[in-house]
Amino acid sequence: MLHFAQRLTSLRSNVFADMDRAKAAARQAGRDIIDLSLGSSDLATADFILHEIERSLWDRQTHQYLLFHGTRAFREAAAHWYQRRYQIEIDPETEVLPLVGSQEGTAHLPLALLNPGDYALLLDPGYPSHYGGVALAGGQIHRLPLRAERGFLPDFSEIPPQVCDRARMMVLNYPHNPTTATASISFFKEALTFCDKYNISLVHDFPYGDLVFEGDRPPSILQADVEKRRSIEFFTLSKSYNMGGFRVGYAIGNPELILALRQVKAAVDFNQYQGIFNGAIAALNSDTTSVQATVDCFRQRRDAFIKGMQEIGWPVPTPKATMYVWAKLPEPWSENSMGFCEALVQKTGVAVSPGVGFGESGQGYVRFALVRSPQVLAEAVQRISVFLRG
Ligand SMILES: Cc1ncc(COP(=O)(O)O)c(C=O)c1O
């Protein structure tokens, strides 16, 4: 028997791995799978981005290792993008860090912030990788339960004092995966006041800042922490530009936090291929046409899906943002989201994510990712209807 580190244990029990097995079994049984379980956009990366990556490919200067100093052009593009959007000055040298997708950054950050036993305050339900990163760093997780009555925003007054004293980071994520909730600047200010009190780093994972269907543009955490006292924010090109497979994102924020994450990353990777950065620069410098087309597409899907669910007698809330629908399960499934998802994929081929996979407070919910055309979503809704009646 080989020896493995204990930290692997907490990564092994994963509801999504169980769902993958259920999907594979349904496929093997001949089911035609409609996979709405992953937040992976099915839309195409825009041609102008691909052309830039293609052009780079034939520029042999781009084929070497890319050290931090080589990423300056990308960091400048990210800083300018941010400044245009939020009117807050960003120093591309000290306040921006390129990432191999934002997940890489949020998962590595705990290694820079937590000593064994320190607490990270994480949203429940929340993005599984936030949990995984803390577990890898040997930190303890304190869950901030999100309830519909509070608009899926955490209540900081519920956190026990002994946890506050040993908390070193808090991770927020609005617009939120999976609940689709949005937050205001005043909520972020409340979070900042709490973090100031206990000297906690404030982390905001912000992949859905563009995917908004109505209302104001969602705030950046730095609009609350304009002096960048203790905040770091994570951005990605995966959603806004349908570039998930290219793995490109970046962090912006407090220079000490950026440096600490950069030090961890320096031990792990040499950044990704420069051509990908060149494609990302083209995306960040472009006008809003391609992002708007993506938003319009997800809005159309959202409207079609919501209407279909209403018609089959399972009304679900209309999300203001993200590419998801977060739905409360009808009886007899209200305490068994995993059972619902396994049975649904087995009987109908429709794969969705069990709420409990995002944390205990997600029990009784499912998440639909609207990553198929309105026609395919309509077919999924019909199959769900038959399943619920059966
Ligand atoms: C909250 C959240 N963070 C991060 C990611 C991953 O982004 P990336 O592709 O940049 O790693 C996702 C993707 O679904 C997400 O929902």
The ligand as an SDF file (V2000), in Angstrom:
LIG
                    3D

 16 16  0  0  0  0  0  0  0  0999 V2000
  -17.8160   30.9040   -8.6650 C   0  0  0  0  0  0  0  0  0  0  0  0
  -16.8970   30.3960   -9.7180 C   0  0  0  0  0  0  0  0  0  0  0  0
  -15.5910   30.6070   -9.6140 N   0  0  0  0  0  0  0  0  0  0  0  0
  -14.7380   30.1720  -10.5390 C   0  0  0  0  0  0  0  0  0  0  0  0
  -15.1710   29.4590  -11.6430 C   0  0  0  0  0  0  0  0  0  0  0  0
  -14.1810   28.9210  -12.6110 C   0  0  0  0  0  0  0  0  0  0  0  0
  -13.6900   29.9110  -13.4410 O   0  0  0  0  0  0  0  0  0  0  0  0
  -12.4060   29.6550  -14.2990 P   0  0  0  0  0  0  0  0  0  0  0  0
  -12.8140   28.9800  -15.5650 O   0  0  0  0  0  0  0  0  0  0  0  0
  -11.8530   31.0320  -14.5470 O   0  0  0  0  0  0  0  0  0  0  0  0
  -11.4470   28.8350  -13.5000 O   0  0  0  0  0  0  0  0  0  0  0  0
  -16.5290   29.2030  -11.8000 C   0  0  0  0  0  0  0  0  0  0  0  0
  -17.0010   28.4040  -12.9250 C   0  0  0  0  0  0  0  0  0  0  0  0
  -18.0880   27.8990  -12.9940 O   0  0  0  0  0  0  0  0  0  0  0  0
  -17.4200   29.6920  -10.8110 C   0  0  0  0  0  0  0  0  0  0  0  0
  -18.7330   29.4900  -10.8970 O   0  0  0  0  0  0  0  0  0  0  0  0
  1  2  1  0
  2  3  1  0
  2 15  2  0
  3  4  2  0
  4  5  1  0
  5  6  1  0
  5 12  2  0
  6  7  1  0
  7  8  1  0
  8  9  2  0
  8 10  1  0
  8 11  1  0
 12 13  1  0
 12 15  1  0
 13 14  2  0
 15 16  1  0
M  END
$$$$
